């Protein structure tokens, strides 16, 4: 998966679900192993997260807490609920799955502050040469809400690996329980998540078809798109979930 700035991510868990659904339908299967850029995962059809929402369950990991592998040069092996020099007073937990993530828990999400911290990481300082995704997370009684500044993208409505990393960080810090389902909300919708004590994280979320079409490919360049089918019912079902998730924030 390539980010909008042209960089290639180690994984894209939202994208994985979309590719998995297309593969399921093309091959007539409902489960498969997946080779990612530097890691592996599994994907399978799962009960719908909401009426009319085609849902895929994906399991990735194990997570790594070894910040030297990013590298994040902070003079420590792990960062768990600790200040990262240069990023202010926020207490971060550093999780790679395998995308590198810095997760902090907040009472309210200050987007301007999230962008400020995200841009500091995006500048690829000497102590963080490969940059990192930054998430501010609110913990609710029955869910967590995640807002992410995504590496190579900026503020994003949904980042699958950030939802996985945030769920694991919430369990690691005792805010949620390992091996227990957690609803993870963001501005793009929601997933069901389970972070295992073994470091594996499972997300169940949508893989929504919006439209199908055909293009002409000449010398590797696609053109002349013709939309042949629209999936209005699927789009409408997912729109209801997004509206609910945004209201809950």
HELIX and SHEET records of a PDB file:
HELIX    1   1 UNK A   13  UNK A   27  1                                  15    
HELIX    2   2 UNK A   67  UNK A   69  5                                   3    
HELIX    3   3 UNK A  111  UNK A  122  1                                  12    
HELIX    4   4 UNK A  126  UNK A  128  5                                   3    
HELIX    5   5 UNK A  160  UNK A  172  1                                  13    
HELIX    6   6 UNK A  232  UNK A  248  1                                  17    
SHEET    1   A11 UNK A  31  UNK A  35  0                                        
SHEET    2   A11 UNK A  40  UNK A  46 -1                                        
SHEET    3   A11 UNK A  55  UNK A  60 -1                                        
SHEET    4   A11 UNK A 201  UNK A 206 -1                                        
SHEET    5   A11 UNK A 189  UNK A 195 -1                                        
SHEET    6   A11 UNK A 182  UNK A 186 -1                                        
SHEET    7   A11 UNK A 143  UNK A 150  1                                        
SHEET    8   A11 UNK A 133  UNK A 139 -1                                        
SHEET    9   A11 UNK A 100  UNK A 105  1                                        
SHEET   10   A11 UNK A  91  UNK A  96 -1                                        
SHEET   11   A11 UNK A  82  UNK A  83 -1                                        
SHEET    1   B 8 UNK A  31  UNK A  35  0                                        
SHEET    2   B 8 UNK A  40  UNK A  46 -1                                        
SHEET    3   B 8 UNK A  55  UNK A  60 -1                                        
SHEET    4   B 8 UNK A 201  UNK A 206 -1                                        
SHEET    5   B 8 UNK A 189  UNK A 195 -1                                        
SHEET    6   B 8 UNK A 182  UNK A 186 -1                                        
SHEET    7   B 8 UNK A 143  UNK A 150  1                                        
SHEET    8   B 8 UNK A 154  UNK A 156 -1                                        
SHEET    1   C 2 UNK A 211  UNK A 218  0                                        
SHEET    2   C 2 UNK A 221  UNK A 230 -1                                        
END                                                                             
